[in-house]
Amino acid sequence: MFFKDIVGQSEVKERLVTSARKGLIPHAQLFCGPEGVGKFPLALAYAQYLNCENPTDNDSCGKCASCVKYAHLTHPDLHFVFPIVKKAAKKKEVCDDYIADWREFVKQHNYYFNLTQWLDHIDAENSQGLIYAKESEEILRKLSLRIYEAKYKIMIIWLPEKMHESCANKLLKIIEEPTDNTIFLLVSDTPDNIITTIQSRCQRINVHGVAESDIVQALESEYNILPDDAANVAHLSKGSYLKAVETISLNEEHKFFFNLFVQMMRASYARNIKEIKTIGNELAAIGRENQKSFLIYSQRMVREYFVSNLHQPEITYLAQDEANFGIRFAPFINERNIVGFMDELALAERHIEQNVNAKMVFFDLCLKITMLIKQ
């Protein structure tokens, strides 16, 4: 992975390159920011640059033995930790059991991806991705090995907030007393969910949204779309290059979530109990990660429809189908019920996270919406 292939983020790139060239390399760094802004590509490009045999002033050479192995994600001194689902029947219990799937997935998605996509790739179904307690033994084992051929042994932990508590506590010990030339690069969407003792021992690198101009340039170059279309997509993406790519790819998940949102709101407004039960059953069948994603999407929609009532298009982020529905629906989201809507959707998300029966969660949510939508 090259820095030059990462969309935008010039300030972060410069900071990482400067630290490497000066030899000021913290042994534990936490890349944090919104989903889809390039945190994982930055961490990987940084790792490649640190171990490149002939680095330039601003990027890896791409030709040395180390860079070639990094391009295939197979360097023996590069280790990955990421959420998985246990499949005892297939003897898949730690990250290395999924490493072939991981390498294929990362390259297939061009280094920009999210947890839902990864779990779909490994057929997680209703299981939630976690970094299990057993992974800590693997981490300690790998870090106890001598460095094979690189200058640094690097461990990239994607979504450390998904670590089991016992795994996090064991990781804390090795972060406090790392082996020589060992570097931890943690990549997090929600760093506040990482145990505070790990947070305090990592140097935080805040990665903000990608500038709209950088997204426009990347979309025009990579996907050959018209400037006006690229500008519209960049505005809707709110700084997430991943979301921009999904938008121009006519993302099926977006269509599915939007249609379910419309059905849920219409059924709740009509107080159609039969339809509400049908929607609840459909949502219960899509898996917990997708259920959480739908509830996050619904919270965004409610927020956007509330803002759209201000008639300020520059601060409204709605796709065309969402905007068309909002012409009639947005007036039902107002100052009397906006807080209630957001609270109930967030509560439903927490219940799904806690493995509460999904049919009950969505049926109860729709009943509450029937009362809120009339306010």
N, C-alpha and C positions, 0 to 999 in steps of 0.2 A: 504494500500500500504506500503510495506516494503522497506527500503533502499537496502536491500540485493537483491531484485528482479529487481533493476534498473541496466541496462547494463552500466558498466564502471562508469565514473564520480566520482572516489574515492575522489579526492580533494574537490569537491563540497559537497559531503556527509559529509566528515570530518568537513568541515567548518560549515555546518548547525548543526550537532550534537554538536559540541563544543559551538556554540553560545547558543544553547538550554540549555546545561548543566551548562553554566556559567550564564544563565539568561540574556544574552545580546541579546535581541530579538527586532530588529527594528519593529515598528508598520506598516511599509509599505516597501515591498521588491519587486523588479522587476527582475524576472528570464528572461533573454534574451539570444538568440542564434539562430542558424539555426533550421529549421524544422526537427523534428524527432530525436533530440539528447537526449531527456529525461527531458525537462524542466517541463512539467506538472507532470510526475511521481515524480520528485524531490519535487515539491511544495506540492503535496498530501502526500508524505511520511513524509515530514517535519511537515505538519499540524497534521498528525496522531501522530507523535513522541511528539509534544508539548502537546497534550492532553492525551497521554497514561498514565494510572494510575501506571504502573510498568515498566518504560522504562529501557532497559539495557544500557550498555556503548555505544552501537553503533546502536541500533534499537528499534522499538516498541516491546512490549511483544506479541501482537497478540491475547491475551486471555482475557484481561479486557473488560468491557462493552463498553468502548469508542472505542477500536480497532475493536471490532465486528461490531459496527455501521459504523465505517469508511470503513470497508471491503465491506459493502453494500451501501456506499455513502449516508447513511441515518441519520447521526448524526445531532441532532437538532441545534447544534452550528456550523455546517459546511454549508456554503452557496456558491453557484456557480453562476457566471455570464458568459455568453458566447454569441456569435453571433446567432441570430435567423432570421427567416423571419416571417413577420406578416401574419396571416391567420384569418381575422376578422370573416369569416363564421364559423370557427371552434373555435372561441374565444381563439386564441393563439396570445398573444400580448406581453408577458413578458417571461423571462426565466423559471419561475416556471411553466408556462403552458407546457413547454417541459421537465420538470425535469425527468419524467419517461423514456422518450426517451433518455435523456442524460445519465442516469445511465446505461441503457441497452447498449448504444453505447460505453461508456467508458470501461466497462468490456468486451464487445465483442471484442474490439480492443486491449485488454490487456494494456491499458493506453498509447499506442503510436498511434497517429492519426494526421490528418491534417484537415484543414477547408473544403476542397473539399469532403472528406469522410463524415464529419458531415452533410454538406448540402445535400449530396446524401441520407443520412439516413433519413432526415426529408422531403425529396421530395421538395427541394427548387425550382427545375426547373430553370427558368431564373433569379430568385431573388438572390440578393447578401446578404449575411449574415451581419447583423448589430446589435449593441447593441443600442437600440432605446432610445430616450429621456425619455420615460415613465419608463424605467428601473431604472432611478435615484430615482424615488419615492419609488420603491420597495427596493432599496438598503438602503435608509434612514429609511424606515419602519422596515426592518429587524434589522438594527443596533441600533434602538431605543428600541428594546425588551431586556429584561434582559437575561443574560446568563442562560441557562436551567440547565446544569449539568457539563459542562467542565470548565477547567481553562481559556481557551481562546475562544473567538468567532472569527472564521476565515472565511474570504471571499476570495475565489479564483476567480480571474477574468482572464479568458482565452481569449487572443487576445484583450487587451484593446485598441489597435490601431483601432479597429472596432467600437469604441464608437462614438455616435453622439456627436457633440460639446457641446450641452447643458448638456448632461449626464456627459461628462468629467468634465465640470466646476462645476457641483454639487458634483461630486465625490471628486474634489479637496478640497472642503470645509471640508468634513468629514475626509479626509486624514490629513488636517492641524490640525483639532481639533477632534481626534477620541474619541469615547466613551471608557471607561475603559476596558482594557484587550481585545481590538479589534485588529486584525492583518489582513492586506491586503497582499495577495500574487498575484502579477500580473505576467502573463505568456505571453511573447510576442515574435513573430517571427521577427517583424520589429519595435523595440523600438523607432527609430527615428521618426516614424509616430504618436507617442503619444505626446500630447501637452506637451511642455517643462516644464510647471509649475508642472505637475504631475511627470515627469521624475526627476526633481530636488528634489522632496520630498520623493523619494524612494531610498532605498539602492540597488544599482545594483548588481546582481549576474550573472556574465557572464558564460554561459554554452557552452563550446566549443564542437567540434565534438568528438564522441566516438572513442577511440583508435582502430585501426584495430584489434589488438590482442584480445581486449575485445569483439568485434563483432564476431570474429572467434569463440571464446570460447562459446559465447551465442548461435550462430547458430548450432554449433556441439552438444551442450547440449539440445537445445530446439527442433531442427528439424532433428537431426541425419543425417547430410550430411557429406560428405567426407571432410577431412582437406583442400585439394587443392581447392575444390569447394567453401568451406567457405571462404578461403583466397581471391579467385577471387571476390566473392560477396562483401566481406568487402572492397576491394579496390575500386570497382565500387560505393559503397555507400557513399564514401567521408565523413565518420563520422556520417552518419544518419542511426540509427538502423531501423527506419521506412522504409527507402528506401531499406535497406538490406532485410527486411522481404518481402517487395513488390516484390523484384527481384526474390527471391526463390519461391514466390507464383505464378510465371508466370503472373504477374500483367497484367490484360486485358487493363487497361488504358495505360500502356506502349506500348502495341502492337497497340492500337488504335491511339495513338499520333504518334508513329513511322511511321505507314502506311500513315497517313495523311501528315506527314512531307515529306515523299518520294513522294507522289502524288503531293504535292504543288510544290516541287522543280522541278520535272520532267515536270509538266505542264508549270511552269514558264520558264524553259529552252527552251521548245519547242514552247513557246508563243501560247499555245493552249487556246484560250479565252473561248471556250465552256467548257473545262475541268476546267479552273480556276473558272468559274461561278459555276460549280457543286460543287467544293471543298468549295467555299465560302458559298453556301447554306447549305452544310453539317455541316460546322463549326458554322453557325448561329443558328443551331437547337440544339446544345449540352448544352446550358446554359452558362451564363456569367462566372461563376467560372471555369468551364471546359475550356472555351475559354482562360481565363487568364492563366490557368495551361498549356494549349497547347503552348501559346506564350512564357511562361517561359521555357518550355521544348525545344522549337525551338531555343531560345537564347543559351541554354546550348549546344545543338547539333552543332550550328554554331561555338561556341567557341571551343568545343572539336575537330571538324574537322580542324579548323585552327591550333590548337596545334599539332594534329596528323601529320601535314606536317613536324614537326621537327624531327619525327622518334625517339621520346623518350617515350617508352611505360609506363615508371614508372609515367609519369605525364599525361597520357591519360586515361580517364574514359569512356569507351564505352562498351556496351554489345556486344555480338557476332554479332547479326543481324545489329546493328548500325555500327560496325567495317567493316562488309562485304560491306555494302552500301558505306562506306567512302573510300573504295579502289579506286573507280572511281569518287566519288563526292568530296572528300576532296580537290583535286587540284583546284577546282573552288572557294574555300574560301581562299583568299590570302590577302596580306598586302594592296592591292589596294581597296578591297571592304569590309573588315571585319568590319571597323567602320560603314560603311553605313548599312550593314546588322543588326548590333546590334542596331543602332539608329532607324531603321525602325520597327524592332520587338518591341523595347521598346515603341515607339510611338503608335503602334497598341495596346499594352497592356494598355497604359494610356487611349486611346480612348474607349476601352472596359470598363475600370473602370468608365469612365464618361458617360456610356450608349449611346455611339454613335451607330448608326445602324450597326449591326455586318456584314451584307452582304457587305455594303459599305467598312467597315474597311478591311475585308479580300480580297475583290476584288482589292482595292487600293494597299494593301500590295503585292499581287502577281504581279501586274503590275510593282511595283518598283523593285521586285526581278528579273523580266525579264531583267531589265537594269543592275542591280548589278552583276548578275551571269555571264554576258558576259565580265566583266572588268578583 
